[in-house]
Amino acid sequence: MAEAIDEHLVDRVRSLPPASTSYDGDPAVLLDLLDAQLQSRHLDLAARRLQAQGEGFYTIGSAGHEANAAVGLLTRVDDPALLHYRSGGFYAARAARHGGTTPVRDVLLGLTAAAADPVSGGRHKVFGHPALHIVPQTSTIASHLPRAVGLAFALGNLADLAPERRWPEDAVVVCSLGDASVNHSTAQGALNAAGYLSRRGLDVPLLVVVEDNGLGISTPTPEGWVAATLGGRPGIEYVAAPSPRPDRLLADVARAVDLVRERRRPTVLHLSTVRYLGHAGSDVELGYRTQAEITRDLELDPLLATAAYLVEQGVLTPGEVLDRYERMRATVTEAAAAVVGEPRLASRAAVVRPLHDPDPRPVSPATPSAVAPGEPLTLAQSINTALGQVLAERPHAIAFGEDVGVKGGVYGVTRGLRKRFGGRRVFDTLLDEQTVLGTALGTALAGLLPIPEIQYLAYLHNAEDQLRGEAASLAFFSDGQYRNPMVVRVPGLAYQKGFGGHFHNDSSLAVLRDVPGLVLCVPSHPADAAPLLRECVELAEAEGRVCVVVEPIALYHSRDLHEPGDALWTAPYDGAGPGRGARAHGDGPDLLVVTFGNGVPMSLRAMRAAGIDATVLDLRWLAPLPADQLAAYASGFDRVLVVDETRRSGGVGEGIVATLVDRGYDGRLGRVAGADSYVPLGPASRLVLVTEEEIAEAARGLLGV
């Protein structure tokens, strides 16, 4: 097929009729369009050759999609762009408008996974470059759209809150995807959010470029479906660009760009394209398309449309078009030969460098608190006070989520913050977790410090790829040139009384602990809440970290530990306490109990009931685990009991035990964990959750008493 599109284009251009008119405008933009399209095409052909030589590793190309070069020409270099994998023409066009980049070599370095790749450092082939304001995106389907909506919302409404404006006031956000991706729930949710915000009268300068080639890998998109599903959305403008002929294409693209820039309304640009070379290098189109269909598509080549128009208008002769085509082939071929042999990442340390463990960060002293000195606070009150201090100290910090604004959160944790800091900085979102996290992703790019709340841990699973595939991966795939500073608050874990069931008692932390580079902590005691939250804020600001704070709902309003009125589960507010590492409760020599969250007060009560003089170690940080501190504590005990309120399979306890084994602990180990079950409603929950009686029994068994 590579040879077919190459030979067909050359033959058809050679046979084009001579000029029938004389172009009366400046042909520069037409020639720029052609050159960008030629560059993109020859890079796709080179990718196939490099793969055949065993030197290339990525063959999802842009061949047939080169009409997107018009978007690269007619948007500005300082318009942030989030591109999908067939936007090679856009990349070439934008790079040509900005000096100091070498787009042909840069793309080839990505194709060959060379460490010199200026975007990802050899980790993945992506379209991205900070100087071009192209934020690299991976190949997940439509997962970048929530971020694009969040960024457009930030630029349109909150940019003045950032310490420095990263893009001009009239910048627009460009986001591209394929027609099949429109059907993904992520795309539908993002488009709904954009329309919703626009309907509320907010500025959303977002250009969504849907590159419609009629295929989703092997599945055809029904005729007219994209126009039908996108053409009448409330709050969203729609512009179709059905023709690759340059005059019509440029006019349609210009109309869409002007709509976004002037009216600040989200706009869909429906760009008709064709797909050549299959979905990727391993795709055999004849398995699902006829040869007649494949051959017919050769006449739809956008390069042919551009060449024919230039020849018709007398801008170039057929021979001059072919001269440009062959010169570009020679340029790309020479550059491809030059990158072969470029060093690749050669060690594990080099690969994971952008994901290094968090560096120790001293927590800055808190501003004076509105809380009376010495006043005992619950966990919820401590979190509320800490949030208030962070918002007061950092004018670019924003807090948002479902019901966090006017209501103040389901459990009152954000109560009073909206009244104190205003509706621009503390606000409610629509009920869609992908949108909540996408808002965080976009506002972080704009220079703000987002502190979103996911209302319940169980709701996170609807949108967890926004953390796994978008937030935490950005530093990895941009070689640390882009990051997503944010602190995500998630009320979760089990043991709520009188209000339960799976969706309000979810203990699944495995998905968070499995995300490379993500920082996860769980405050259990009010004295820990502010230090942990403020440490996460410091990590987000200083290192661009994605931090998640899971807050045990059952402990939000607890005051007592052993007896009514003992107030042992309250503490005076101290926003400057140590946030790093684990925290020991007691110093009993009999047994070390390692736990977190609800397991901390449960273990303290269980040890007292069993008459065991134990040390209870609250890990506080679950990703990464405080491995050195854990091993150091364990070395002083002959017996260690791990109390894990999450599930036995895939739970936190597995990681704790593995860490101790890896560090050479040779004492007796025991483990208590929840059942591999969802949490049922009512008293039946005790049948699957860890109980204090189980903890006490396991401790006595370890000690042989």
C-alpha positions in Angstrom: 0.0 0.0 0.0 2.9 2.4 0.7 4.1 1.9 -2.9 0.5 2.3 -4.2 -0.2 5.7 -2.7 3.3 6.9 -3.7 3.0 5.7 -7.3 -0.6 6.8 -7.7 0.2 10.3 -6.5 3.2 10.6 -8.8 1.3 9.3 -11.8 -1.7 11.5 -11.3 0.3 14.7 -10.7 2.3 14.0 -13.8 -0.9 13.8 -15.9 -2.6 16.9 -14.5 -3.9 19.3 -17.2 -2.1 22.7 -17.5 -3.3 25.8 -15.7 -6.7 27.1 -16.6 -6.5 30.4 -14.7 -4.1 32.6 -12.9 -4.0 32.8 -9.1 -4.6 36.5 -8.1 -3.6 36.2 -4.4 -0.5 35.5 -2.4 0.2 31.8 -2.9 2.5 31.5 0.2 -0.2 29.8 2.4 -0.9 27.3 -0.4 2.7 26.4 -0.8 3.1 26.1 3.0 0.1 23.8 3.0 1.6 21.6 0.3 5.0 21.4 1.9 3.5 20.4 5.3 1.5 17.7 3.6 4.5 16.4 1.7 6.6 16.3 4.8 3.9 14.4 6.8 3.4 11.9 3.9 7.1 11.1 3.5 7.6 10.7 7.2 4.8 8.1 7.1 6.6 6.3 4.3 9.9 6.5 6.1 8.2 4.9 9.2 7.4 1.8 7.2 10.9 1.6 5.8 12.4 1.9 9.3 10.1 -0.8 10.6 11.1 -3.1 7.8 14.8 -2.5 8.7 14.1 -3.3 12.4 15.0 0.3 13.3 11.5 1.8 13.6 8.8 1.0 16.2 5.7 3.0 15.4 3.7 3.0 12.2 0.3 4.7 13.0 0.6 7.3 10.3 -1.2 10.4 9.1 -1.4 9.4 5.4 -4.7 10.6 4.1 -5.3 13.0 7.0 -3.0 15.7 5.7 -5.9 18.2 5.5 -5.2 18.8 9.2 -2.2 20.8 8.0 -4.6 23.6 7.4 -5.5 23.8 11.1 -1.7 24.0 11.9 -1.4 26.9 9.4 -4.5 28.9 10.5 -4.1 28.5 14.3 -1.3 30.4 16.1 1.8 28.8 17.4 0.8 30.0 20.9 -2.5 28.2 20.7 -2.1 25.1 22.9 -2.7 21.9 21.0 -3.5 18.4 22.1 -3.2 16.2 19.1 -4.1 12.6 18.3 -1.8 10.3 16.4 -2.8 11.2 12.8 -2.0 14.9 13.1 1.3 14.8 11.3 0.3 17.5 8.9 -0.7 19.8 11.7 2.7 19.3 13.4 4.6 19.9 10.2 2.7 23.1 9.4 3.1 24.5 12.9 6.8 23.7 13.2 7.4 25.4 9.9 6.0 28.6 11.3 8.4 28.6 14.3 12.2 28.7 14.0 14.5 26.6 16.1 12.9 23.2 15.7 13.8 20.3 13.3 10.5 18.6 12.8 11.7 16.0 10.3 14.5 14.8 12.5 12.4 15.2 15.7 9.6 12.9 14.3 12.1 10.3 13.1 13.8 10.3 16.5 10.5 9.4 18.0 9.8 6.7 15.4 13.1 5.0 16.2 12.8 5.4 20.0 16.0 7.4 20.2 17.0 8.9 23.5 17.6 12.2 21.7 13.9 12.5 20.9 13.2 16.1 22.1 9.7 15.2 23.2 9.6 12.0 25.1 13.3 11.2 25.3 12.8 7.9 23.5 9.8 6.7 25.6 7.1 6.9 23.0 6.3 8.4 19.6 4.1 11.4 20.3 3.4 14.7 18.6 4.6 17.4 21.1 7.0 20.2 21.6 7.0 23.0 24.3 8.2 25.6 21.8 5.3 24.8 19.6 2.8 24.7 22.5 1.9 21.1 21.5 1.2 19.0 24.7 2.1 15.4 24.0 -0.7 12.9 24.1 -0.5 9.1 23.9 -2.8 6.8 21.9 -5.6 6.2 24.3 -9.0 6.9 22.7 -10.3 10.4 23.4 -8.8 10.5 26.9 -7.2 13.9 26.2 -10.6 15.6 25.6 -11.5 16.2 29.3 -8.1 17.9 29.7 -8.7 20.0 26.6 -12.1 21.1 28.0 -10.4 21.9 31.4 -7.7 23.9 29.7 -10.2 25.9 27.6 -12.3 26.6 30.8 -9.2 27.8 32.6 -8.0 30.0 29.8 -11.5 31.5 29.4 -12.3 32.1 33.0 -9.4 31.6 35.5 -6.2 32.4 33.7 -5.8 35.6 35.7 -5.5 33.5 38.9 -2.2 31.9 37.7 1.1 33.4 38.9 1.9 33.9 35.2 -0.2 33.7 32.1 1.1 30.9 30.0 -1.0 31.7 26.9 -2.4 34.9 25.4 -5.9 36.2 26.4 -7.3 35.2 23.0 -5.6 31.8 22.7 -7.7 28.9 21.7 -7.2 25.2 22.6 -6.9 22.8 19.7 -7.8 19.2 20.2 -8.0 16.5 17.5 -9.5 13.0 17.5 -10.8 10.5 15.0 -14.4 9.9 14.0 -14.7 6.5 15.8 -13.4 8.1 19.0 -16.4 10.4 19.0 -18.4 7.4 20.2 -16.2 6.9 23.3 -17.8 7.8 26.6 -14.8 10.0 27.4 -15.4 12.1 24.2 -19.2 12.3 24.8 -18.6 13.4 28.4 -16.1 16.0 27.4 -18.3 17.4 24.7 -21.2 17.5 27.0 -19.1 19.4 29.6 -18.0 21.9 27.0 -21.6 22.6 25.9 -22.8 22.7 29.5 -20.2 25.4 30.4 -20.9 27.4 27.2 -24.7 27.2 28.0 -24.0 28.7 31.4 -22.4 31.7 29.7 -18.8 30.8 30.4 -16.0 31.2 27.9 -14.8 27.9 26.4 -12.3 28.6 23.6 -12.0 25.1 22.4 -11.6 23.8 18.8 -12.3 20.1 18.5 -11.1 18.8 15.2 -12.8 15.5 14.3 -10.7 13.9 11.5 -13.3 11.6 9.9 -11.9 8.9 7.7 -15.0 6.7 8.1 -13.2 3.9 9.9 -12.5 2.8 13.5 -9.7 0.4 12.8 -11.8 -2.1 10.9 -15.3 -0.9 11.8 -17.0 1.6 9.4 -18.6 4.7 10.8 -22.2 4.9 9.5 -22.7 7.5 6.7 -23.6 10.8 8.2 -23.2 9.7 11.8 -20.6 12.3 12.8 -22.6 15.2 11.5 -25.7 13.9 13.1 -24.2 13.4 16.5 -22.2 16.6 16.6 -24.2 19.0 14.4 -26.8 19.9 16.9 -25.2 19.9 20.3 -26.4 22.6 22.7 -23.7 25.2 23.3 -21.3 23.9 20.6 -20.8 25.4 17.1 -20.4 23.0 14.2 -18.4 23.6 11.0 -18.0 21.0 8.3 -14.9 20.9 6.0 -15.9 18.3 3.5 -13.4 19.1 0.7 -9.6 18.8 0.7 -9.4 21.4 -2.1 -7.2 24.1 -0.6 -9.4 27.2 -1.2 -12.5 25.5 0.4 -10.5 23.7 3.1 -8.7 26.9 4.2 -12.0 28.8 4.2 -13.8 26.2 6.3 -10.9 25.9 8.8 -10.6 29.7 9.0 -14.3 30.0 9.8 -14.1 27.5 12.6 -11.0 29.1 14.1 -12.5 32.6 14.0 -15.7 31.3 15.7 -13.7 30.0 18.6 -11.3 33.0 18.9 -13.9 35.7 18.5 -16.9 34.2 20.3 -15.0 32.0 22.8 -17.5 29.2 22.2 -16.5 25.5 21.7 -16.6 24.6 18.1 -16.4 21.2 16.3 -14.5 21.2 13.0 -15.6 18.2 11.1 -12.7 17.5 8.8 -13.3 14.9 6.0 -10.2 12.7 5.5 -9.2 9.3 4.1 -7.0 6.6 5.7 -4.1 5.1 3.9 -1.7 2.4 5.0 -4.3 0.7 7.2 -4.7 1.5 10.9 -1.1 0.6 11.6 1.8 -1.4 10.3 0.3 -4.8 11.4 -3.1 -4.0 10.0 -4.1 -5.9 6.8 -7.0 -3.9 5.3 -8.0 -6.7 2.9 -9.3 -8.6 5.9 -12.2 -6.2 6.1 -12.2 -4.0 3.0 -12.4 -4.9 -0.7 -9.6 -4.1 -3.1 -12.0 -1.9 -5.0 -12.7 0.2 -1.9 -9.0 0.6 -1.2 -8.2 1.5 -4.8 -11.2 4.0 -5.0 -9.8 5.9 -2.0 -6.6 6.7 -3.9 -8.5 9.4 -5.8 -9.4 11.1 -2.5 -5.7 11.8 -1.6 -5.5 15.3 -0.1 -2.0 15.8 -1.5 -3.5 15.2 -5.0 -6.2 17.8 -4.2 -3.6 20.4 -3.2 -1.4 19.7 -6.2 -4.3 19.8 -8.6 -5.4 23.2 -7.3 -1.9 24.7 -7.4 -1.5 23.5 -11.0 -5.0 24.7 -12.0 -4.3 28.1 -10.6 -0.9 28.4 -12.3 1.0 28.5 -9.0 3.1 25.4 -9.9 3.5 23.2 -12.9 3.1 19.4 -12.5 6.9 19.1 -12.8 7.4 21.7 -10.0 5.0 19.8 -7.7 6.9 16.6 -8.3 10.2 18.3 -7.8 9.0 19.4 -4.3 7.7 15.9 -3.7 11.0 14.3 -4.5 13.1 16.9 -2.7 11.1 16.2 0.4 11.6 12.5 -0.1 15.3 13.0 -0.2 15.3 15.2 2.9 13.4 12.7 4.9 15.4 9.7 3.6 18.6 11.4 4.5 17.4 12.3 7.9 16.1 8.8 8.5 19.5 7.3 7.6 21.1 9.8 10.1 19.0 8.7 13.0 19.7 5.0 12.6 22.2 4.1 15.3 21.2 7.0 17.6 21.5 5.7 21.2 18.3 4.5 22.9 17.5 4.4 26.5 19.8 1.8 28.0 19.0 1.4 31.6 15.9 1.1 33.9 17.0 4.2 35.7 17.0 6.2 32.5 13.5 5.0 31.5 11.9 5.8 34.9 13.8 9.1 35.5 10.8 11.3 35.1 8.9 9.1 37.6 11.5 9.3 40.4 10.3 8.9 44.0 9.3 12.2 45.6 12.1 14.3 47.0 11.9 15.3 50.7 10.2 18.7 50.8 10.0 20.8 53.9 6.5 21.9 54.5 6.3 25.7 54.6 4.9 27.2 57.8 1.2 27.7 57.8 -0.4 31.1 58.1 -2.1 31.8 61.4 -5.2 29.7 61.7 -8.7 31.0 62.4 -9.0 28.1 64.8 -8.5 28.9 68.5 -5.1 27.6 69.7 -5.5 24.2 71.3 -9.0 23.7 70.1 -9.4 20.0 69.5 -10.4 19.2 65.9 -11.8 16.2 64.2 -10.3 14.8 61.0 -12.9 16.6 58.9 -12.3 19.9 60.7 -8.6 19.6 60.3 -8.9 19.0 56.6 -11.2 21.9 56.2 -8.8 24.2 58.1 -5.9 23.0 56.0 -7.8 23.6 52.8 -8.6 27.1 53.9 -5.0 27.8 54.7 -3.8 26.5 51.3 -6.3 28.6 49.5 -5.4 31.7 51.5 -1.7 31.2 51.0 -1.8 30.4 47.3 -4.2 32.6 45.3 -3.8 30.2 42.3 -5.2 27.3 44.2 -8.8 26.2 43.4 -11.0 23.6 44.9 -13.9 22.0 43.1 -16.0 18.9 42.6 -19.5 17.6 43.0 -21.3 19.5 45.8 -18.1 21.0 47.3 -19.2 24.6 46.8 -22.6 25.7 48.0 -23.3 22.6 50.0 -19.8 22.3 51.4 -19.4 18.6 50.6 -21.5 15.6 51.5 -19.7 15.5 54.9 -19.2 19.2 55.4 -15.4 19.0 54.7 -15.4 22.0 52.4 -18.1 23.9 54.3 -17.5 27.7 54.3 -14.8 27.7 51.7 -16.9 29.0 48.9 -18.2 31.9 51.0 -14.7 32.7 52.1 -12.9 32.5 48.7 -15.6 33.0 46.2 -17.3 31.0 43.5 -14.4 31.3 41.0 -12.0 29.4 43.4 -14.4 27.0 45.1 -17.0 25.7 42.8 -19.3 22.8 41.9 -18.9 20.8 38.8 -21.4 18.7 36.9 -21.8 15.1 38.0 -19.1 13.5 35.9 -15.8 12.3 37.4 -14.0 12.5 34.0 -14.9 16.2 33.9 -13.8 16.8 37.4 -10.4 15.3 36.7 -10.2 16.8 33.2 -10.8 20.2 34.8 -7.9 19.5 37.1 -5.7 18.4 34.2 -6.5 21.5 32.2 -6.3 24.0 35.0 -2.9 22.6 36.0 -1.6 23.1 32.5 -2.8 26.7 32.8 -0.6 27.3 35.8 -3.2 26.8 38.6 -3.1 24.4 41.5 -6.2 22.3 41.3 -7.5 20.5 44.4 -10.5 18.5 43.0 -12.7 16.2 45.0 -14.0 12.9 43.8 -17.1 12.5 46.0 -16.6 8.8 46.8 -13.7 6.4 46.1 -16.1 4.1 44.2 -16.9 6.9 41.8 -13.2 7.3 40.9 -13.3 4.0 38.9 -15.5 5.7 36.3 -12.6 8.0 35.5 -9.4 6.5 36.8 -7.8 6.6 33.3 -7.7 10.4 33.7 -5.1 9.8 36.4 -3.4 6.7 35.0 -3.3 7.5 31.3 -3.3 11.3 31.3 -2.2 12.9 34.5 0.6 10.7 35.8 1.8 9.7 32.3 2.4 13.3 31.0 5.8 13.7 32.8 6.9 10.3 31.4 5.9 10.9 27.8 7.2 14.5 27.8 10.5 13.7 29.5 9.5 15.9 32.4 8.8 19.0 30.2 5.1 18.9 31.1 3.6 18.0 34.5 0.2 17.9 36.2 0.5 19.5 39.6 -2.7 18.6 41.5 -4.0 17.3 44.8 -7.0 15.0 44.4 -9.1 14.5 47.5 -11.1 11.3 47.7 -13.4 10.4 50.6 -13.3 6.6 50.8 -12.7 3.4 52.6 -15.3 1.5 54.6 -16.9 1.3 58.1 -19.5 4.0 57.8 -22.4 3.3 60.1 -26.0 3.7 59.0 -25.0 4.6 55.4 -23.3 1.9 53.4 -23.3 -0.5 50.5 -20.5 -0.8 48.0 -20.6 2.7 46.5 -20.2 4.4 49.9 -17.8 1.8 51.4 -15.2 1.1 48.8 -11.8 0.1 49.9 -10.2 -0.5 46.5 -6.8 1.3 46.4 -5.0 -1.0 44.0 -5.7 1.1 41.0 -4.1 4.1 42.6 -1.0 2.2 43.9 -0.4 0.8 40.4 0.0 4.2 38.7 3.6 5.0 38.1 4.7 8.3 39.7 1.4 8.9 41.5 1.7 9.8 45.2 -1.0 8.4 47.6 -1.5 9.1 51.2 -4.2 8.3 53.8 -4.5 10.5 56.9 -6.1 8.6 59.8 -5.7 11.0 62.8 -6.6 14.7 62.9 -2.9 15.5 63.7 -1.9 14.0 60.4 -4.5 15.7 58.1 -2.9 19.1 57.7 0.7 17.9 57.4 -0.1 15.3 54.8 -2.3 17.6 52.8 0.3 20.4 52.9 3.1 18.0 52.0 1.0 17.0 48.9 0.6 20.6 48.0 4.4 21.1 48.2 5.0 18.1 46.1 2.5 19.3 43.5 4.0 22.8 43.4 7.7 21.9 43.5 7.7 18.7 41.4 4.5 18.8 39.5 3.3 15.7 41.3 -0.1 14.1 40.9 -1.1 13.5 44.5 -4.2 11.7 45.9 -5.4 12.0 49.4 -7.9 9.3 50.4 -9.8 10.4 53.5 -11.4 7.7 55.7 -15.0 8.8 55.8 -15.7 6.7 58.9 -13.1 8.8 60.8 -14.2 12.2 59.6 -16.2 13.1 62.7 -14.8 10.6 65.2 -13.7 12.1 68.5 -13.0 9.2 70.8 -10.8 6.2 70.7 -11.4 3.9 73.7 -14.2 5.4 75.8 -16.8 8.1 75.1 -15.3 11.5 75.9 -11.7 10.5 75.8 -11.2 12.8 72.8 -8.2 10.8 71.7 -9.2 11.1 68.1 -9.0 14.8 68.0 -6.0 17.1 67.9 -5.2 20.8 68.0 -4.5 22.2 64.5 -0.8 22.2 63.5 -0.4 22.9 59.8 3.4 22.8 60.0 4.0 19.3 61.4 6.1 16.7 59.7 4.3 15.3 56.6 6.8 12.8 55.4 7.0 9.2 56.5 5.1 6.9 58.8 4.0 7.7 62.3 4.2 5.4 65.3 1.5 5.3 67.9 2.9 4.0 71.2 6.2 2.2 71.7 5.2 -1.3 73.0 7.9 -4.0 72.5 5.6 -7.0 72.1 4.5 -6.6 68.5 4.7 -4.2 65.6 1.4 -3.6 63.9 1.7 -2.1 60.5 -1.5 -0.5 59.2 -3.2 2.7 57.8 -6.5 4.4 57.7 -9.3 2.9 59.8 -6.8 0.1 60.7 -5.0 2.6 63.0 -7.7 3.2 65.7 -9.0 -0.4 65.2 -5.6 -1.8 65.9 -5.0 0.4 69.0 -8.3 -0.7 70.4 -7.6 -4.4 69.5 -4.2 -4.3 71.2 -5.7 -2.8 74.4 -8.5 -5.3 74.4 -6.0 -8.2 74.0 -3.6 -6.9 76.6 -0.8 -6.6 74.2 1.9 -3.9 74.5 2.3 -3.1 70.9 3.6 -0.4 68.6 1.1 0.6 65.9 2.8 2.0 62.8 0.5 4.2 60.7 2.2 4.2 57.2 0.2 7.3 56.1 1.9 7.1 52.6 0.8 4.1 50.5 2.5 5.1 47.2 5.4 5.0 47.4 5.5 3.1 50.6 8.0 4.4 53.2 10.0 1.3 52.7 13.2 2.4 54.6 11.2 3.4 57.6 9.1 0.3 57.5 12.1 -1.9 57.4 13.9 0.0 60.2 10.9 -0.4 62.5 10.4 -4.0 61.7 14.0 -4.8 62.4 13.4 -4.1 66.0 10.6 -6.7 66.4 10.5 -10.5 66.2 6.9 -10.3 65.0 5.0 -8.1 62.7 1.3 -8.0 62.0 0.0 -6.3 58.9 -3.6 -5.0 59.3 -5.0 -4.2 55.8 -8.6 -3.0 55.5 -8.5 -3.4 51.7 -9.0 -6.7 50.0 -6.7 -9.7 50.5 -6.0 -10.0 46.8 -4.4 -6.9 45.4 -4.6 -5.1 48.7 -2.1 -2.8 50.3 -1.0 -5.6 52.6 0.6 -7.5 49.8 2.9 -4.6 49.1 3.8 -4.3 52.8 4.7 -7.9 53.1 6.7 -7.9 49.9 8.6 -4.9 51.0 9.6 -6.6 54.3 10.6 -9.8 52.5 12.6 -7.8 50.0 14.4 -6.0 52.8 15.4 -9.3 54.5 13.0 -9.3 57.4 13.3 -12.8 59.0 10.8 -12.6 61.9 7.3 -13.9 62.0 4.8 -12.2 59.7 1.0 -12.2 60.0 -1.6 -10.5 57.9 -5.3 -9.6 58.4 -7.1 -8.3 55.4 -10.6 -7.8 54.0 -12.3 -10.4 52.0 -12.2 -10.5 48.2 -15.7 -9.1 48.1 -17.8 -6.0 47.5 -19.1 -4.4 50.7 -22.7 -5.4 51.3 -25.3 -3.2 53.0 -25.9 -3.2 56.7 -24.6 -5.6 59.4 -23.5 -8.0 56.7 -20.5 -5.7 56.0 -18.8 -7.0 59.1 -18.6 -10.4 57.4 -16.2 -9.1 54.8 -14.4 -6.3 56.5 -11.6 -6.6 59.0 -12.8 -6.5 62.6 -11.1 -5.6 65.8 -11.7 -9.2 67.1 -9.8 -10.6 64.1 -6.9 -8.2 64.7 -6.7 -9.2 68.3 -6.9 -12.9 67.5 -4.2 -12.6 64.8 -1.9 -10.8 67.3 -2.4 -13.4 70.0 -1.6 -16.1 67.4 1.6 -14.4 66.4 2.7 -14.1 70.0 1.5 -17.6 71.0 -0.8 -16.4 73.8 
